Amino acid sequence: MIIRDIEESELGTLLDLYRHYTASENLPPLTDTAIRDIWQAIQANPGTRYFVLETGGRIAAAAILTITPSFIRGGAGYGVIEHVVTHAGFRRRGLAKALMEHVLDYAWQQDCTEVMLLSGADLTAAHKMYEGLGFNRHRRTGFIKYRP
């Protein structure tokens, strides 16, 4: 098992992996131009890292971490983890947990004071894993609003 940054040549594999995340939210499909523009924006943002977990020569899981500088808590930043996904054929093997531990270790090395994430309300197995990693669902209340 290897956990590393995704490479540009693997973006098609990442998009295929997201079919195991929430296919209904991946519409309309991205054009090649949009994929290139998004990749360039990710690469240009020093606070963004896209991690993948590779096993058996295949990308089995992915997550994105964004670190935002902050003026509170002594000026250290905070992290947000999003789009955590494991390929359906690789679930229940501890891969997402290993990926999350790696991402969290990286965030702490970057002096983040806290790391937050959102998870689908019905993903109870994922919630158990997140709580096992020390995330506290009762400390704060998350809100989300989608563009109309």
C-alpha positions as CSV (number, residue, x, y, z in Angstrom):
1,M,0.0,0.0,0.0
2,I,1.3,3.4,-1.0
3,I,-0.2,6.8,-0.1
4,R,0.9,9.7,-2.2
5,D,-0.1,12.7,-4.2
6,I,-2.1,12.0,-7.3
7,E,-0.4,12.6,-10.6
8,E,-1.9,14.4,-13.6
9,S,-1.9,11.3,-15.7
10,E,-4.2,9.6,-13.1
11,L,-7.0,12.1,-13.2
12,G,-9.2,9.8,-15.4
13,T,-8.8,7.1,-12.8
14,L,-9.8,9.6,-10.1
15,L,-12.9,10.5,-12.0
16,D,-13.7,6.8,-12.4
17,L,-13.2,6.4,-8.7
18,Y,-15.7,9.1,-8.0
19,R,-18.4,7.0,-9.6
20,H,-18.1,5.0,-6.3
21,Y,-18.6,8.2,-4.3
22,T,-21.8,9.8,-5.4
23,A,-22.5,9.5,-9.1
24,S,-25.6,11.7,-9.0
25,E,-23.5,14.7,-7.9
26,N,-21.0,14.2,-10.7
27,L,-23.2,15.6,-13.4
28,P,-22.8,17.1,-15.9
29,P,-19.6,15.3,-16.8
30,L,-16.5,17.4,-16.9
31,T,-15.0,18.4,-20.2
32,D,-11.3,17.8,-20.9
33,T,-10.8,21.6,-20.6
34,A,-12.5,21.7,-17.3
35,I,-10.4,18.8,-15.9
36,R,-7.3,20.6,-17.0
37,D,-8.4,23.9,-15.5
38,I,-9.3,22.3,-12.2
39,W,-6.0,20.5,-12.1
40,Q,-4.1,23.7,-12.7
41,A,-6.0,25.4,-9.9
42,I,-5.2,22.6,-7.5
43,Q,-1.5,22.7,-8.5
44,A,-1.4,26.5,-8.0
45,N,-2.9,26.3,-4.5
46,P,-0.1,25.6,-2.0
47,G,-2.7,24.7,0.6
48,T,-4.4,21.9,-1.4
49,R,-3.2,18.3,-1.6
50,Y,-4.9,15.5,-3.4
51,F,-3.9,12.2,-1.8
52,V,-4.5,8.7,-3.2
53,L,-4.0,5.3,-1.8
54,E,-2.6,2.8,-4.2
55,T,-2.7,-1.0,-3.6
56,G,-1.9,-3.7,-6.1
57,G,-1.0,-1.1,-8.7
58,R,-4.5,0.4,-8.5
59,I,-5.8,3.6,-7.0
60,A,-8.3,2.4,-4.4
61,A,-9.0,5.5,-2.4
62,A,-8.7,9.3,-2.5
63,A,-9.2,12.4,-0.4
64,I,-8.5,16.1,-0.8
65,L,-7.1,18.2,2.0
66,T,-7.2,22.0,1.9
67,I,-5.3,24.0,4.6
68,T,-6.5,27.6,5.1
69,P,-4.3,30.1,7.0
70,S,-6.1,31.7,9.9
71,F,-5.7,34.7,12.3
72,I,-7.0,32.8,15.3
73,R,-5.4,30.1,17.5
74,G,-2.0,31.7,17.2
75,G,-2.1,32.0,13.5
76,A,-2.0,28.3,12.7
77,G,-4.2,27.1,9.8
78,Y,-7.0,24.7,9.8
79,G,-7.7,21.8,7.5
80,V,-10.7,20.6,5.6
81,I,-10.9,17.1,4.2
82,E,-13.4,16.4,1.5
83,H,-14.3,13.9,-1.1
84,V,-13.1,10.8,0.7
85,V,-13.8,7.8,-1.4
86,T,-12.9,4.1,-1.6
87,H,-13.5,2.0,-4.6
88,A,-16.5,-0.3,-3.9
89,G,-14.3,-3.3,-4.6
90,F,-11.8,-2.3,-1.9
91,R,-14.0,-1.4,1.0
92,R,-13.9,-2.9,4.5
93,R,-10.2,-3.4,4.3
94,G,-9.0,-0.5,6.4
95,L,-7.8,1.5,3.4
96,A,-9.9,4.6,4.0
97,K,-8.7,4.6,7.6
98,A,-5.1,4.3,6.5
99,L,-5.6,7.1,4.0
100,M,-7.2,9.3,6.7
101,E,-4.5,8.7,9.2
102,H,-1.9,9.8,6.6
103,V,-3.9,12.9,5.7
104,L,-4.3,13.8,9.3
105,D,-0.6,13.3,10.0
106,Y,0.2,15.6,7.1
107,A,-2.2,18.2,8.5
108,W,-0.6,18.1,11.9
109,Q,2.9,18.4,10.4
110,Q,1.6,21.6,8.7
111,D,0.7,22.9,12.1
112,C,-3.1,22.7,11.6
113,T,-5.0,23.4,14.8
114,E,-8.0,21.4,13.7
115,V,-9.2,19.3,10.8
116,M,-12.9,19.2,9.7
117,L,-14.8,17.1,7.3
118,L,-18.3,16.6,6.1
119,S,-19.9,13.2,5.5
120,G,-23.1,12.1,4.0
121,A,-25.8,11.9,6.7
122,D,-26.5,8.2,5.8
123,L,-22.9,6.9,5.7
124,T,-23.0,5.4,9.2
125,A,-20.0,3.0,8.5
126,A,-17.9,6.0,7.5
127,H,-19.0,7.9,10.6
128,K,-17.9,5.0,12.8
129,M,-14.5,5.1,11.1
130,Y,-14.2,8.9,11.5
131,E,-15.1,8.7,15.2
132,G,-12.6,6.0,15.6
133,L,-10.0,8.4,14.3
134,G,-11.0,10.9,16.9
135,F,-13.4,13.1,15.0
136,N,-16.1,14.5,17.2
137,R,-19.6,14.9,15.6
138,H,-21.0,16.7,18.6
139,R,-18.4,19.5,19.1
140,R,-19.7,21.6,16.2
141,T,-22.6,21.7,13.8
142,G,-21.9,21.6,10.1
143,F,-24.1,23.4,7.6
144,I,-24.1,23.2,3.8
145,K,-25.9,25.2,1.2
146,Y,-25.7,24.5,-2.4
147,R,-25.8,27.0,-5.2
148,P,-29.4,27.5,-6.4
